[in-house]
């Protein structure tokens, strides 16, 4: 299987975020109409954080029909600022009334990478589809917590990660197998430091992001300011 990539490059970050938000809303509405719910895998990072805050501005949306999953997590205390789950709650979930809150499936990485990965793998195994997966791209070409020169068991949907080159060294990550469940995959790539890994990706170098496959077109939203 080869990646089918749709590069969407924006001169303005605000335009990127506005169009990205509308594209997500369209997918959510179609999924809810078709299946009764919208299953999304959330990414970490500063641009996704702004995106999640903007979810609160979506009109006529019953977020209780949303199911939120996390693509990767750092093994840190549950209240640590570095936790993706905490960022997702603070930027989005905590601002909603109880009857509109989405179903949230955080990775309990405070239990340690192996136990948390086993636990989350059981959860993801039961998911027959994700409507949308959001992913970022690191300056070294990593995505989720899948790093260069690291191996992972692609027979599993979720794996423990050790010796990550960025702290903390212990993490939990979904694998390309899990992302194959996605109807759509969006990469969100922002910042001047992402030019080099994007060029490597376009030139066919085997960065981790290039290992993410889909039956459908993968959209990559880029702004390099």
BELPE-V955107 format. One record per residue. N is the residue number from 0. BURIAL is + if it has 16 or more other ideal C-beta (glycine too) atoms within 10 Angstrom, else -. D_LAST is the distance of its C-alpha to the last C-alpha in whole Angstrom. Layout:
n->(N | N)
burial->(BURIAL | BURIAL)
d_last->(D_LAST | D_LAST)
This chain:
n->(0 | 1 | 2 | 3 | 4 | 5 | 6 | 7 | 8 | 9 | 10 | 11 | 12 | 13 | 14 | 15 | 16 | 17 | 18 | 19 | 20 | 21 | 22 | 23 | 24 | 25 | 26 | 27 | 28 | 29 | 30 | 31 | 32 | 33 | 34 | 35 | 36 | 37 | 38 | 39 | 40 | 41 | 42 | 43 | 44 | 45 | 46 | 47 | 48 | 49 | 50 | 51 | 52 | 53 | 54 | 55 | 56 | 57 | 58 | 59 | 60 | 61 | 62 | 63 | 64 | 65 | 66 | 67 | 68 | 69 | 70 | 71 | 72 | 73 | 74 | 75 | 76 | 77 | 78 | 79 | 80 | 81 | 82 | 83 | 84 | 85 | 86 | 87 | 88 | 89 | 90 | 91 | 92 | 93 | 94 | 95 | 96 | 97 | 98 | 99 | 100 | 101 | 102 | 103 | 104 | 105 | 106 | 107 | 108 | 109 | 110 | 111 | 112 | 113 | 114 | 115 | 116 | 117 | 118 | 119 | 120 | 121 | 122 | 123 | 124 | 125 | 126 | 127 | 128 | 129 | 130 | 131 | 132 | 133 | 134 | 135 | 136 | 137 | 138 | 139 | 140 | 141 | 142 | 143 | 144 | 145 | 146 | 147 | 148 | 149 | 150 | 151 | 152 | 153 | 154 | 155 | 156 | 157 | 158 | 159 | 160 | 161 | 162 | 163 | 164 | 165 | 166 | 167 | 168 | 169 | 170 | 171 | 172 | 173 | 174 | 175 | 176 | 177 | 178 | 179 | 180 | 181 | 182 | 183 | 184 | 185 | 186 | 187 | 188 | 189 | 190 | 191 | 192 | 193 | 194 | 195 | 196 | 197 | 198 | 199 | 200 | 201 | 202 | 203 | 204 | 205 | 206 | 207 | 208 | 209 | 210 | 211 | 212 | 213 | 214 | 215 | 216 | 217 | 218 | 219 | 220 | 221 | 222 | 223 | 224)
burial->(- | - | + | - | + | - | - | + | - | + | - | - | + | - | - | + | + | - | - | + | + | - | + | + | + | - | + | + | - | - | + | + | - | - | - | - | - | + | + | + | + | + | + | + | + | - | + | + | + | - | + | + | - | + | + | - | - | - | - | - | + | - | + | - | + | + | + | + | + | + | + | + | + | + | + | + | - | - | - | - | - | - | + | + | + | + | + | + | + | - | + | + | + | - | - | - | - | - | - | - | + | + | - | + | + | + | + | - | + | + | - | - | + | - | - | + | + | - | - | + | + | - | - | + | - | - | - | - | - | + | + | + | + | + | + | + | + | + | - | + | + | + | + | + | + | + | + | - | - | + | - | + | - | - | - | + | + | + | + | + | + | - | - | + | - | - | - | - | - | + | + | + | + | + | + | + | + | + | + | + | + | + | + | + | + | + | + | + | + | + | + | - | - | + | - | - | + | + | - | + | + | - | - | - | - | - | + | + | + | + | - | + | + | + | - | - | - | + | + | + | + | + | + | - | -)
d_last->(33 | 29 | 26 | 25 | 22 | 20 | 16 | 14 | 11 | 10 | 8 | 8 | 8 | 11 | 12 | 12 | 13 | 16 | 17 | 17 | 19 | 22 | 22 | 23 | 25 | 27 | 27 | 29 | 31 | 32 | 33 | 35 | 37 | 38 | 38 | 38 | 35 | 32 | 31 | 27 | 26 | 23 | 20 | 19 | 16 | 14 | 12 | 16 | 17 | 16 | 17 | 20 | 21 | 20 | 23 | 25 | 25 | 26 | 29 | 33 | 32 | 34 | 32 | 35 | 35 | 32 | 32 | 29 | 29 | 27 | 25 | 26 | 27 | 27 | 31 | 31 | 33 | 33 | 31 | 29 | 25 | 24 | 26 | 24 | 27 | 27 | 23 | 24 | 27 | 26 | 23 | 25 | 29 | 30 | 30 | 32 | 36 | 38 | 39 | 35 | 34 | 33 | 34 | 32 | 33 | 31 | 32 | 34 | 33 | 35 | 38 | 36 | 35 | 38 | 39 | 36 | 35 | 39 | 39 | 35 | 37 | 40 | 38 | 35 | 38 | 40 | 37 | 37 | 34 | 31 | 29 | 26 | 24 | 20 | 19 | 16 | 15 | 15 | 14 | 18 | 18 | 20 | 20 | 22 | 24 | 25 | 24 | 25 | 28 | 29 | 32 | 33 | 36 | 34 | 38 | 36 | 34 | 33 | 33 | 33 | 31 | 32 | 31 | 27 | 25 | 23 | 25 | 27 | 29 | 31 | 29 | 30 | 28 | 29 | 29 | 29 | 32 | 31 | 28 | 31 | 32 | 29 | 29 | 26 | 23 | 19 | 16 | 13 | 11 | 7 | 5 | 5 | 9 | 10 | 10 | 13 | 15 | 14 | 16 | 18 | 19 | 19 | 21 | 24 | 23 | 25 | 22 | 23 | 21 | 23 | 26 | 25 | 27 | 28 | 31 | 28 | 25 | 22 | 19 | 16 | 13 | 10 | 6 | 4 | 0)
